[in-house]
């Protein structure tokens, strides 16, 4: 068993929205690793970060991704930081990975620098978002089979681009 698509990207890229749309269009099940982590931990991701710290969250995330990659055969959305794990990047090698690329200005607009996103809270969330993009962009590209720039596209257009990208 293996997902048809694994969707990655930074906060605000539209991973959940696009994954749900792709799953609906293709008649496949949808799964979100962040929801798996919440179920596993029994608390919201922001609470995991606050109570237990980012290293505990990343360990839970790596475990949840590994499990989902072998259990799920539909469209799988990963959290924005899942690619930070070398183990996860290695596990993604044999999968069709869709990188939803969003620029800093659009990502900030879409997230609204939400406090529900623990890595974007703090003194200077714009600088944090930029640093996050700078650090992760090469990792997203390392695992990507398909890259779609989402800044100027609506969800339907992004889904079209993904489906077209697979057909090429």
N, C-alpha and C positions, 0 to 999 in steps of 0.2 A: 504494500500500500504506500502511496506517495501523493502529496498534494499536486494538483494540476498547476497551481500558481502559489508561490510564496511572495508576499508583498512586503517590501521594506521601504524605509524613508524616514526623514526627520519629522519632528512634531509639525503638524499643520500640512503635511503632504497629502493627506486624505486617505491614509492606509485603510482605515476601517470602512469609510464610505465607498471607496473604489472596490475593496474586497467584497463587500456585500453586494454591490452592483454586478461585479463579474460573476459571482456565485449565482445570483438570480438569473442573469442572462444565459448562463451556461447550464442551468439546472443542476448546480452542484451545491453541496453543503458549505457553509461558511464557519470559520473558527478564528477566534482572536486569542492569541497567546496571553495578552494582558488580562483578559477575562479568566483564562485558566489559572494565572498567577493569583488573582484575587480569590478565586475559589480554593486554591491550594493553601493560601495563607490565612484565609478567613477574614481578610481586612483589605481596605482600599490600598492601592499602590502608594499613594501619598503617605499613608500611615506606616507602610513597610519602610519607606525611606526615613521617616521621622523616628520611628520606634527602633528599627533594627539596623538602619544604614544601607547605603547603596551596595556594598559588597554582598550583603544577604539578599537583597533584591536581585542582583545580577546572577547569583547562584541559583535562585528560584527560577529566574528567566531561562538560564541555560538548560536546566532540567525540563522546564515546560516546553521549550522549543524542541528538544531531543524527542520527547514523548509525542508531541504533535506531528513531527515529521514522519514518524512511523505509523501513527494511528489514523491520520486524516487524509482523505483523498480528494478534498475539494479545494477551496481557496483559503489560504492561511495568511492572516495578518500578523506580523511580528511587531513588537514594540520598537521604537526608534533606536534604542541603544543595544538591541540584540546582537548587532554586528560587531560590537566591541569585543565579544568573545571569539578568540581564535578557534576554539572548539566548534562553536556554532558556525563560523564561516566555513570551516572544513566540512561540516555536515551539510551545508547548503550547496556544495559543489555539484552534486548530481541532480539538482532541482532546477526548475524554471523559476528564476527569481526576478521579480518586477521591482525596479527601483523607481519610486515616485519622487522625482527631484523637485524641490521647491526652493526658491531663492529666499534670502534673508528677509527682505521687505514683505514679501507675500506670506512667508511663514509666520512672521510676527503679527501681521494683520489677521491671519486665520486663527492663530492660537489666542490672540488677545493677551498674550503673556499670562495665561491662566495659572492661578495658584494650584489648580488640580494637576498641573504638570510640575512635579517637584524640581526638576533640573532647571526650570525657567524662573523659579522664584528666587528672590534675592535682591541685592542692592542695584545691580545693573542688568536686568534681564535681556536687553538687546545685545549687550556685549557677550552675555552667556550664550545666547542663541547663535551669535556669529562664531564663537569659539567651538560650540557644538558642531555646527556645519563644517567648519574648517577641519576638525578632527575626524569627523565621520565620513565625509565625502569620498575619500579614497577607499574606505572600507565598503561603502555601498556599491561603488563601482567595481570593486574586486569580486563581489558575489553576484552582481547583476548579469542577467541574460538579456533583459530588456530594460531600457531607461526611457522614461517619459518625463519631459519637463512639464510641470503642471501649472505653472504660474498663470498662464493666459487661457487655460482650458477649464471648462466645466466638467463635472463628474462623468457625464455621458461621453464627452469627447475623450477624456482620459481612458475610459473603458474601451472605446473604439480603437484608440491608439495601441492599447495593450493587445487586444485581439488581433489587430492588423499586424503588430510586431511579431506575434507568434506564427502567423501565417506566412511570413516572408522567409 
